[in-house]
């Protein structure tokens, strides 16, 4: 079901002409492995951002995050087709910088999580409205021009910032704690999936609803692993959790790269 989830009911990818497939390959197909890696990047971004902010001067940490974010996106826009490690590096850097962007409003400017959540929800809505009016679709299967790719990454960045603020809202302001928030969002992510599967929710809103929820889902569990016992966590340390989740991401991206290579290798008939 997860592989069907967020896939538009169009001609199957394998049935499309090779020339058509090549122009839609800047964004990966949505499979179960896609969602697993996505959740891992959200958690890794959360704890990496926290580690940098507490290890370095916050201004320097944000500067490093912004530079890595910009470099990863430049690389992603420079390649002509979907390359798994390039794409997921960009997602990981968006996760780190998106976390920092959300934290700046609360920690730096003292804006409550409720207000920052509403603000980033408005930003995301504005991106979607402009994207829809300009391109007439929000489908991730149509990312085959630089402008559509720009809209796509703007939406991704907004989802990370919104998800970060929403996760902190439930964990801190509503006092659910990080584990409680993780369980809450684990249940919440099933809602758009069920609505798509059983109640006719269209693929595009189902995808983006789930995409937003993956952010607080992964971040809540990563925070729970990393923060101290006094804060309701396992006290493994944000640096340790970041490395562990990064290793898991690298391993799964390597699997995707191997699959892509096998699919691209012509089969020799006997």
C-alpha positions in Angstrom: 0.0 0.0 0.0 2.8 2.4 0.8 4.1 2.1 -2.8 0.7 3.1 -4.1 0.4 5.9 -1.6 1.1 9.3 -3.2 1.5 7.7 -6.6 -0.9 9.3 -9.1 -3.1 7.0 -11.0 -1.4 7.6 -14.3 0.4 5.4 -16.8 2.9 3.2 -14.8 6.5 4.4 -14.8 7.7 1.3 -16.6 5.1 1.8 -19.3 6.3 5.2 -20.2 8.7 5.8 -23.1 12.4 6.1 -22.0 12.5 9.7 -23.1 9.6 10.6 -20.8 11.0 8.7 -17.9 14.3 10.6 -18.2 12.7 14.0 -17.8 10.8 13.1 -14.6 13.7 11.5 -12.8 15.0 14.4 -10.7 12.7 13.3 -7.9 12.6 9.6 -6.8 9.6 7.3 -7.1 7.6 7.1 -3.8 8.0 3.7 -2.3 8.2 2.3 1.3 12.0 2.9 1.3 11.4 6.6 0.3 9.3 7.1 3.4 11.8 5.3 5.7 14.7 7.4 4.4 12.6 10.6 4.7 11.8 10.0 8.3 15.5 9.2 9.0 16.6 12.5 7.4 14.2 14.4 9.6 15.5 12.9 12.8 19.1 13.3 11.7 18.5 17.0 10.8 16.9 17.7 14.1 19.7 16.3 16.3 22.5 17.6 14.0 21.0 21.1 14.2 20.8 20.8 18.0 24.4 19.4 18.2 25.8 22.2 16.1 23.9 24.9 18.0 25.1 23.7 21.4 28.7 23.0 20.2 29.4 26.1 18.2 28.3 29.7 18.4 24.7 29.7 17.2 25.4 32.3 14.5 28.3 30.2 13.2 26.1 27.1 13.3 23.4 28.7 11.3 26.0 30.0 8.8 27.4 26.5 8.4 23.9 25.1 8.0 23.0 27.7 5.4 26.2 27.1 3.4 25.7 23.3 3.4 22.1 23.7 2.4 23.0 26.0 -0.5 25.8 23.8 -1.7 23.6 20.7 -1.7 20.9 22.4 -3.6 23.3 23.8 -6.2 24.6 20.2 -6.7 21.0 18.9 -7.0 20.1 21.5 -9.6 23.3 20.9 -11.5 22.7 17.2 -12.2 20.5 16.2 -15.1 18.8 13.2 -13.7 17.9 11.7 -10.4 21.0 10.5 -8.5 20.1 9.0 -5.1 23.0 10.3 -3.0 22.7 13.8 -4.5 19.0 14.0 -3.9 19.1 12.6 -0.3 22.1 14.8 0.5 19.9 17.8 -0.4 17.0 16.5 1.7 19.3 16.0 4.7 20.8 19.5 4.4 17.2 21.0 4.0 16.4 19.1 7.2 19.3 20.6 9.1 18.7 24.2 7.8 14.9 23.9 8.1 15.3 23.0 11.8 17.6 26.0 12.3 15.1 28.3 10.5 12.3 27.1 12.9 14.5 27.4 15.9 15.6 31.0 15.1 12.0 32.2 15.4 11.5 30.6 18.8 15.0 30.6 20.4 16.4 33.7 18.7 13.3 35.9 18.5 11.2 34.4 21.4 8.2 33.7 19.1 5.9 31.0 20.6 5.7 27.6 18.9 2.0 28.2 18.2 2.8 31.4 16.3 5.8 29.9 14.4 3.7 26.9 13.4 1.0 29.1 12.0 3.6 31.3 10.2 5.3 28.3 8.5 1.9 26.8 7.6 1.1 30.1 5.9 4.4 30.0 4.1 3.8 26.5 2.9 0.3 27.4 1.8 1.7 30.4 -0.2 4.2 28.1 -1.9 1.5 25.6 -2.9 -0.8 28.3 -4.2 1.9 30.0 -6.3 3.1 26.6 -7.5 -0.4 25.5 -8.5 -1.3 28.8 -10.2 2.0 28.8 -12.1 2.4 25.2 -13.1 -1.2 23.9 -12.8 -0.1 20.9 -10.8 1.6 20.0 -7.5 2.5 16.5 -8.6 6.0 15.3 -7.7 5.9 13.2 -10.9 6.1 16.4 -13.0 9.4 17.8 -11.7 11.1 18.1 -15.1 11.9 21.8 -15.4 14.1 24.1 -13.2 11.1 26.2 -12.2 9.1 23.2 -11.0 12.1 21.9 -9.2 12.5 25.3 -7.5 8.9 25.2 -6.3 9.4 21.6 -5.1 12.4 22.5 -2.9 10.7 25.6 -1.6 7.8 23.4 -0.5 10.2 20.8 1.0 12.0 23.5 3.0 8.7 24.9 4.3 7.5 21.5 5.3 10.6 20.9 7.4 10.3 24.3 9.1 6.6 23.7 9.8 7.2 20.2 11.0 9.9 21.3 13.4 7.7 24.0 14.9 4.7 21.6 15.2 6.9 18.9 16.8 8.2 21.3 19.4 4.7 22.6 19.9 3.4 19.2 20.9 6.4 18.1 22.9 7.1 21.3 24.8 4.1 23.6 24.7 1.5 20.9 25.0 3.8 18.9 27.3 3.5 15.6 25.5 7.2 15.0 25.6 9.3 13.7 22.7 8.2 10.1 23.0 4.5 11.1 23.3 4.9 13.4 20.3 6.5 10.6 18.3 3.6 8.3 19.1 1.1 11.0 18.2 2.6 11.7 14.8 3.0 8.0 14.1 -0.8 7.8 14.4 -1.3 11.0 12.5 0.6 9.9 9.5 -1.8 7.0 9.1 -4.7 9.4 8.6 -3.8 10.6 5.0 -2.8 7.1 4.1 -6.2 5.7 5.2 -8.0 8.6 3.6 -6.3 7.9 0.3 -6.7 4.1 0.5 -10.3 4.0 1.7 -12.0 7.4 1.3 -10.9 8.7 -2.1 -8.5 11.4 -1.0 -6.5 12.4 -4.0 -2.8 11.3 -4.3 -1.3 14.8 -4.3 -2.8 16.1 -1.0 -2.3 12.7 0.6 1.4 12.8 -0.3 2.0 16.3 0.9 0.0 15.8 4.2 2.2 12.8 5.0 5.3 14.6 3.9 4.7 17.3 6.5 4.0 14.8 9.2 7.2 12.9 8.6 9.1 15.8 9.9 7.8 15.9 13.5 7.6 12.1 13.5 11.3 11.6 12.9 12.4 14.6 14.9 10.4 13.6 17.9 11.9 10.1 18.1 15.4 11.4 17.4 15.0 14.0 20.2 13.7 11.3 22.5 16.9 9.3 21.9 19.2 12.2 22.2 18.0 14.4 25.1 18.7 13.9 28.8 16.7 11.7 31.2 15.6 15.0 32.9 13.9 16.0 29.6 12.3 12.5 29.2 14.9 11.1 26.8 17.3 8.2 26.6 20.3 10.5 26.9 22.3 9.0 24.1 23.5 12.4 23.0 22.5 14.4 19.9 25.9 13.8 18.3 25.7 10.0 18.7 22.1 9.9 17.4 23.0 12.1 14.4 25.8 9.7 13.4 23.7 6.6 13.9 20.8 7.9 11.8 23.3 9.2 9.1 24.8 5.8 8.8 21.4 4.2 8.4 20.5 6.8 5.7 23.8 6.2 3.9 23.2 2.4 3.9 19.6 2.7 2.5 20.6 5.3 -0.1 23.3 2.8 -1.2 20.6 0.2 -1.7 18.6 2.7 -3.8 21.7 3.4 -5.9 22.3 -0.3 -6.5 18.7 -0.8 -7.5 18.9 2.2 -10.0 22.2 0.8 -11.5 20.6 -2.7 -12.0 17.5 -1.1 -13.6 19.7 0.9 -15.9 21.8 -2.1 -17.0 20.5 -3.6 -20.2 19.6 -7.3 -20.0 21.3 -9.6 -22.4 18.9 -12.2 -23.9 20.1 -15.7 -24.2 
